[in-house]
Structures are given as structure tokens and as C-alpha cells.
Amino acid sequence: MNIETALKEAMAVEGALGIALVDYESGMSLGTLGGGPGLDLELAAAGNTEVVRSKMRTLASLDMNDVIEDILITLGQQYHLIRPLTSSKGTLFLYLALDRSRSNLALARHSLKRIETNLDV
């Protein structure tokens, strides 16, 4: 699936507030959908770029032979789910913001994994 289709599928996840596909080397979004006054996806994507970079550096420093499946940031009213894509897809990650009261975190993680698998970048 292309980027536009992937973003639309992610927004179909119950409780989705916004989705972005981001390059963590440049901090630039390749696409966003959703968001609004309470969620500036461009700003959130850029900020989460630092989170991903930091975790990648930490893994390298620890000489861990492993990959990040996802990163969860739990807020009082939201979940922010970051899923770095497999290395064959470059330095990209999916960032999904969810309304905590309307979402199922396990299903959201499963959906992002499926979207990643089918995404053609």
C-alpha cells in the first residue's frame, strides 16, 4: 500500500487522533493525517524524532543486537505509539496518537504492525 492508504488505515484504528510517517534522520514528515488544535502532528513528529534517535543511540551504545519494535508514551488522556519501520524501509517510523479512553492499545499495536508490513515506500 502507498503512504496515503497506510495513513487512512491507521486513522481507522479505534481512538486514532492522528498519524504521521516520519524520517528520523531529517525529522521531516512524509505524510500526516488527523491532528488538530490539540495535536500539532508536524511538531509532534519532529519531537518524536529525538525520542527515536535517542533510543537508537542507546541500543548502539549498549551494543545490543536487537531492534525496537515500538515505543509507547502514556499520557493521562492519550497514548503515543511510535513504530520504527524495518531497516529495509530506511529511517522511517510511524507515529500514532490515540485517545486513551476510546482505544485498545493491543489492537493499535497489531494494526501498526500490519500497516508496516504492507507499506510500500
C-alpha angles and dihedrals in degrees: 000000000000126000095264093052092046092052091049091050091050091051088055089065109110110264096012113159099174144342133204136182107214138185105223094201095059100021090229124138116233089196142347136193130185123005121122140175093330095041121045100191095193091054093043091048092052092047093048089052086071091051092053094044091050093050091047090052091048092052090049092048091051089048089230115170094213142096133235110250095185143328120225124203112189118203128178093262104014146045118218111201121193119190117184109211122236114280091252086070094055126237098332135130136185116230117198124182115200135190101242095213094054104036139084108217096202092052091046091053091048091049093051090050091052092047091050091051092053098039116112111198 
